[in-house]
Amino acid sequence: MCGRFVDPNLQSMGLDTSWLKIDPFKNWDRRYNVKPTQDMIILTPDLEPMVARWRLIPSWHKGELRDWKATTFNARIEEAASKPSFRSVWNKGRCLLPLSGYYEWKGEKGNKQPYFIQSAGNEENLFVAGLASKWNETLTCTMLTRAANNTVSDIHHRMPVILNTSEREAWLQGENDIDLGASIKLKHHQVRKFGIRDEGEEIIEAKD
C-alpha cells in the first residue's frame, strides 16, 4: 500500500515540459507529504497533464462525496480489472501518476519507522500506473500496486506499479500484464517521524 508520496520535480519530468506554461501547473507548489483525497497531477494517454483527486470514486456512485468510504486510493493490479470500483475504467481510464518518491512505514504498531523510497537510477521522477474516473464533475484517480520486488520488499510487501519507459507506453495502450513494474530499481532511507500536517523538503532527509 502507498498512502503518502512526494510531488514530482516538474523541471525533471523527462518529457516535453512545454505544458508547464499552462495553468495551474506552472505555479504548482511542490509538496512532500501528499495524502489521499488531495489533488495530484496525472498524465493522460496523450501525456496531457490534468489534476485529479487521489481516491477513485466510480462514476456509478450515487451518494455524496462524503458517502464514499472505500479505500480506493490504491488498487491491486492483480484484481483491478474485475473489481467493481475499477473495472469500468480498467481499459478507458489509463493514466500515469508522476511522483518523485513515496513513503512506507516499518516496525511495530505505535513505533513504526518511516522510510522514503525513490528511484535508484538517474531519472529523478517515477511514473506509476494509474486509473482515472470522472465522478460528477470531479476527476478522481487511484494508484496501482503490485507485489514488492527485492529492492523494497524488506520495507513492505507491496509497492506501486512503477513503470520503465517502454512499460509506460504499453500501459497507456492497454497492456494487461500484471508483471508490469517488476524490474524497477528503487532505494530507500530512514527519515524522521513526521505528522499528517508536516510539510517541506526536510521530511525526505535521511535520519541521523
Disulfide bonds with the S-S distance in Angstrom:
none
